[in-house]
Amino acid sequence: MASTGCHALFFVLLSIILAYTAITSSMHSKSIKNYSNSSQQFIIHSLTMNASKALRNQGFNILATLLQISPEIFLSTPQSTIFAIQDSAISKLSVPSWAMKQLLQYHTSPSRIPFQELLKKSHGSCFTTLLSHKKFIITKIDEKQRTIKINNVSVSHPDLFLEGSISIHGVSGAFTELNFHGLDEHMDAIQSPICEDISNTKNLVDWTRIIKLLSSKGYVSFATELHSVLDGILQDSANLSSVTIFAPPNLGFLSSPSPFLERIVRLHIIPQRYTFMELVFLPDVSSIKTLAPGLNVTISKSNFSRVLTIDGVEITAADIFVSKTFVIHGMSRPFELEELSISFR
C-alpha cells in the first residue's frame, strides 16, 4: 500500500512539473509545429491518445502521462521515435523539471524508426535526437535474436506503438547517467556517447557523383530512377563504402509503383567494388548479394569467351568509371527482376 501511495504521489508531482515545463516553454519559445491548424491539432491529439493508451497497456504509465500533458516535447518534428523508459527506472530518478525535459528529448529521435529498420543498422550506428547536438548509439545488435541495446540499454518492448508519424519502443532504463550536482537549466545535463560521424572516418559512396556521371555518359534514365529511390537506399545502406553499378541505357520503370522501382534499381547494384578484370577473375559460380533484399546473383564464367553477361545481358561498356569507392559498367539492357543469376558466357 505504501509503495502504491508513493507511486501515486510521484505521478502527481511529475504531472505538475511537466505541465509547468510545458507552459513556460510555450511562453519563452515557439514550437516547431503549428498547432493553430485545427486539422493537424486533431491528428496530433488522436495520435497522442492512441500512443498513451498503448503505453499504459504495457505498463509505461509515466511516459503515457507525460505524452498526454506535454506532447510538444516529443512531437516537435514531422516524425518521431520515442524510446519510453520503464516506470521502474524513471521513478527512481530525482530530476528537476528542466532536466526532465532534456532527458525526454534525448530519448526521442526526429524520424520514424520501426524496430525492423533498427535491426538493419550496424553496430556503432548513431542517431540524432531532439536534444541539440546529442546522439545515441547502437552498442549491441543481434538480428537473429532480434535484440538491440542502445547506449548499453536494452530495447525491451520493440514496436510498442506504430501509427502515422510516430513509433515508440520501450527501453529498460535511461540512455544516460544523470548527475545534476552544480548544474542549472542553462547547462547541459545529458552525457551522450562519443558518436563520430562515420562519413568523416571512412570513404563512403558518393551517390551524387554517381548520378552525375551516369547522366553525363548517356545513362540518363537509370540516373533519374536511381535518384528517385536514393532515399530508401540511403536509409538501408547509409554506410556503404563501395558499390558496383550495372547501368542499363533505359530501365523504363520510372512510372512503376515505388517498391517495384526501388527493387529493380537495387538489383543493378552490388555492395562491393568490382572492375571488369576483377569480375573476370572471380571464382566460378560465385554468389554475390545485390542491394535488393534477399536477391543474390550467381557469377559463372564461360570456358570459351570472356565476354561478360548478366542473366544474358551483355556488359557493353566495361569500367565506364572507376574510383576508390565505386565502379560503373554499362549494360545492353536492364535485368529482369525474376532472373536472379549472373552468368558469364
C-alpha positions in Angstrom: 0.0 0.0 0.0 2.8 2.4 0.9 4.5 1.7 -2.4 1.3 2.3 -4.3 0.9 5.6 -2.5 4.4 6.7 -3.3 3.9 5.9 -7.0 0.7 7.9 -7.0 2.4 10.9 -5.4 5.2 10.6 -7.9 2.7 10.7 -10.8 1.0 13.8 -9.4 4.3 15.6 -8.8 5.7 14.7 -12.2 2.5 15.8 -13.9 2.7 19.2 -12.2 6.3 19.6 -13.1 5.9 18.7 -16.7 2.7 20.8 -17.0 4.7 23.8 -15.7 7.6 23.0 -18.1 5.2 22.9 -21.0 3.6 26.2 -20.0 6.9 28.0 -19.5 8.3 26.5 -22.7 5.4 27.8 -24.7 5.8 31.3 -23.2 9.6 31.6 -23.9 9.9 29.7 -27.3 8.0 29.0 -30.4 7.0 25.4 -31.0 8.3 23.9 -34.3 4.8 22.6 -35.1 2.0 24.9 -36.0 -0.7 23.9 -33.5 -3.1 26.6 -34.7 -4.1 24.3 -37.6 -7.2 22.6 -36.2 -6.9 19.6 -38.5 -3.3 19.0 -37.6 -4.1 19.5 -34.0 -6.8 16.8 -34.2 -4.4 14.4 -35.8 -1.8 15.0 -33.1 -4.4 14.7 -30.4 -5.6 11.4 -31.8 -2.1 10.0 -32.2 -1.1 11.0 -28.6 -4.3 9.5 -27.2 -3.7 6.2 -29.0 0.0 6.2 -28.1 -0.8 6.9 -24.4 -3.2 4.1 -24.4 -0.7 1.7 -25.9 1.9 2.8 -23.3 -0.5 2.2 -20.4 -1.5 -1.2 -21.7 2.2 -2.2 -21.5 2.8 -0.6 -18.1 4.5 2.6 -19.2 2.2 4.8 -17.2 4.7 7.6 -16.6 5.5 8.2 -20.2 1.8 7.8 -21.1 1.0 10.7 -18.8 3.9 12.8 -20.0 2.9 12.3 -23.6 -0.6 13.4 -22.9 0.2 16.6 -20.9 3.2 17.7 -22.9 3.1 16.3 -26.4 5.1 19.2 -27.8 8.2 17.8 -26.0 8.1 14.6 -28.1 6.3 15.8 -31.3 8.1 18.9 -32.3 9.2 17.4 -35.7 7.1 15.8 -38.5 8.1 12.3 -37.4 9.2 11.0 -34.1 10.5 7.8 -32.5 10.2 7.7 -28.7 12.2 5.4 -26.5 10.0 5.1 -23.5 11.8 4.4 -20.2 10.1 1.8 -18.0 8.3 3.1 -14.9 10.5 1.2 -12.5 13.6 3.0 -13.9 12.2 6.5 -14.3 10.5 6.6 -10.9 13.9 6.2 -9.3 15.2 9.4 -10.9 15.5 12.6 -8.9 15.2 15.0 -11.8 14.5 18.8 -11.9 11.9 19.9 -14.4 14.3 21.4 -16.9 16.5 18.3 -16.8 13.5 16.0 -17.3 12.7 17.9 -20.5 16.3 17.3 -21.7 16.0 13.7 -20.7 12.8 13.1 -22.7 14.2 15.0 -25.7 17.3 12.8 -25.6 15.1 9.7 -25.8 13.3 11.0 -28.9 14.6 10.8 -32.5 13.2 13.2 -35.2 12.4 10.3 -37.5 10.1 7.3 -37.6 12.2 4.2 -37.0 10.3 0.9 -36.7 12.2 -2.0 -35.0 12.8 -3.8 -38.3 14.6 -0.7 -39.5 16.7 -0.6 -36.3 17.7 -4.2 -36.9 19.1 -3.3 -40.3 21.5 -0.9 -38.7 25.1 -1.9 -37.8 26.8 -1.9 -34.5 28.0 1.7 -33.8 25.3 3.4 -35.8 24.4 6.8 -34.4 21.0 8.5 -34.3 20.2 12.2 -33.9 17.8 13.2 -31.1 15.6 16.2 -30.3 18.3 17.4 -27.9 20.7 19.6 -29.9 24.0 18.0 -30.8 23.3 14.9 -28.8 23.2 11.4 -30.3 22.7 7.9 -29.1 24.5 4.8 -30.5 23.7 1.1 -31.1 26.0 -0.7 -28.7 24.8 -4.2 -29.4 22.7 -5.8 -32.1 21.7 -9.4 -32.9 19.4 -9.6 -35.9 18.8 -13.4 -35.4 17.8 -13.0 -31.8 16.1 -9.7 -32.6 17.8 -7.9 -29.7 19.2 -4.4 -29.6 21.0 -2.3 -27.0 21.2 1.5 -27.3 23.8 3.2 -25.1 24.1 -0.3 -23.4 20.3 -0.2 -22.5 18.1 -3.0 -23.9 15.1 -2.3 -26.1 12.6 -4.3 -24.0 9.4 -3.5 -25.9 10.0 -3.2 -29.6 7.2 -1.6 -31.7 5.2 -0.8 -28.7 3.3 1.7 -30.9 3.4 2.2 -34.6 0.9 4.6 -36.1 1.1 7.5 -38.5 4.3 9.5 -38.0 5.1 8.0 -34.6 6.9 4.9 -33.4 7.5 4.0 -29.8 9.8 1.4 -28.3 10.1 0.6 -24.6 13.6 0.5 -23.0 14.7 -0.9 -19.7 16.4 2.3 -18.5 17.6 5.7 -19.3 20.2 6.2 -22.1 22.4 8.3 -19.9 23.7 8.6 -16.3 22.3 11.6 -14.6 24.3 13.9 -12.4 22.8 17.3 -11.8 25.0 18.5 -9.0 26.1 22.1 -9.6 24.1 22.4 -12.8 21.2 24.7 -13.7 18.7 24.9 -16.6 21.2 26.7 -18.8 23.7 23.9 -18.6 23.9 20.6 -20.5 22.8 17.7 -18.1 22.9 14.9 -20.7 26.1 12.9 -21.2 25.9 11.3 -24.6 28.5 8.8 -26.0 31.2 9.9 -28.4 29.5 9.3 -31.7 31.7 10.1 -34.6 30.2 10.9 -38.0 31.0 7.8 -40.0 31.2 9.8 -43.2 34.2 11.6 -41.6 36.0 8.5 -40.6 36.0 6.5 -43.9 35.3 6.9 -47.5 31.6 6.4 -48.4 29.9 6.1 -51.7 29.3 9.4 -53.4 25.9 8.9 -54.8 25.6 12.4 -56.1 28.7 12.0 -58.2 27.5 8.6 -59.5 24.2 10.1 -60.7 26.0 12.9 -62.4 28.4 10.5 -64.1 25.6 8.3 -65.3 23.8 11.2 -66.8 27.0 12.5 -68.5 27.7 9.1 -70.0 24.2 8.8 -71.5 22.5 6.7 -68.9 20.0 9.5 -68.1 17.0 7.2 -67.5 18.8 5.0 -65.0 20.3 8.1 -63.3 16.8 9.5 -62.9 15.4 6.3 -61.5 18.4 5.8 -59.1 17.9 9.4 -57.8 14.1 8.7 -57.3 14.8 5.8 -55.0 18.0 7.0 -53.4 16.4 7.9 -50.0 15.4 4.3 -49.5 18.8 3.1 -50.4 20.5 5.6 -48.0 18.1 4.6 -45.2 19.0 0.9 -45.5 22.7 1.2 -46.6 23.9 4.6 -45.3 27.4 3.3 -44.5 28.2 1.7 -47.9 31.9 2.1 -48.7 31.9 0.6 -52.1 29.5 -0.5 -54.9 29.4 -1.8 -58.4 26.7 -0.5 -60.7 25.5 -2.2 -63.8 23.8 0.6 -65.7 21.3 -0.1 -68.5 20.6 2.6 -71.1 16.9 2.7 -70.3 15.4 1.0 -67.3 11.9 2.1 -68.3 10.2 1.7 -64.8 10.1 5.3 -63.6 6.3 5.3 -63.7 6.1 1.9 -61.9 5.0 1.7 -58.2 7.8 2.8 -55.9 8.5 -0.5 -54.2 8.9 -2.3 -57.6 11.0 0.5 -59.0 13.3 0.5 -56.0 13.7 -3.3 -56.1 14.6 -3.3 -59.8 17.1 -0.4 -59.4 18.7 -2.2 -56.4 19.0 -5.4 -58.5 21.5 -3.5 -60.6 23.8 -2.6 -57.7 26.2 -4.8 -55.9 27.5 -3.6 -52.5 31.1 -4.4 -53.4 33.6 -2.8 -55.9 34.4 -4.9 -59.0 36.4 -3.7 -62.0 35.9 -5.7 -65.2 39.1 -7.7 -64.7 38.1 -8.4 -61.1 34.8 -9.8 -62.3 36.7 -12.0 -64.8 38.9 -13.5 -62.1 36.2 -14.2 -59.6 35.8 -17.9 -58.8 33.3 -19.8 -61.0 29.7 -20.0 -59.7 30.2 -17.3 -57.1 27.1 -16.0 -55.3 27.1 -12.2 -54.6 24.3 -10.3 -53.0 22.7 -7.2 -54.5 21.2 -4.2 -52.8 17.8 -5.8 -53.4 17.0 -7.6 -50.1 17.1 -11.4 -50.5 18.3 -11.4 -54.0 21.8 -12.8 -54.7 23.4 -13.1 -58.1 25.4 -16.1 -59.2 28.5 -15.5 -61.2 29.9 -18.0 -63.7 32.4 -18.0 -66.5 32.5 -19.5 -69.9 35.4 -21.6 -70.9 35.3 -20.2 -74.5 34.8 -16.5 -74.0 35.5 -13.7 -71.6 32.5 -11.7 -72.8 30.6 -10.9 -69.6 26.9 -11.2 -69.5 24.5 -10.9 -66.6 21.5 -13.1 -66.9 22.0 -13.0 -70.7 22.6 -9.2 -70.7 26.0 -8.2 -72.1 28.3 -5.7 -70.5 28.8 -3.4 -73.4 30.9 -0.7 -71.7 33.2 -2.0 -69.0 34.7 0.3 -66.5 32.9 3.4 -67.6 34.2 5.0 -64.5 36.4 3.5 -61.8 37.0 5.2 -58.4 38.1 4.0 -54.9 34.5 3.5 -53.8 32.6 2.6 -57.0 32.8 1.1 -60.5 30.2 1.6 -63.2 29.7 -0.8 -66.1 27.3 -0.2 -69.0 24.8 -2.9 -69.9 23.0 -3.5 -73.2 19.6 -3.7 -71.5 18.1 -3.9 -67.9 17.9 -7.2 -66.0 14.6 -8.9 -65.5 13.6 -9.0 -61.9 12.8 -12.7 -61.9 16.2 -13.5 -63.3 18.3 -13.7 -60.2 21.6 -15.2 -61.5 24.5 -13.7 -63.2 26.3 -15.8 -65.8 29.4 -15.1 -67.7 29.2 -16.8 -71.1 
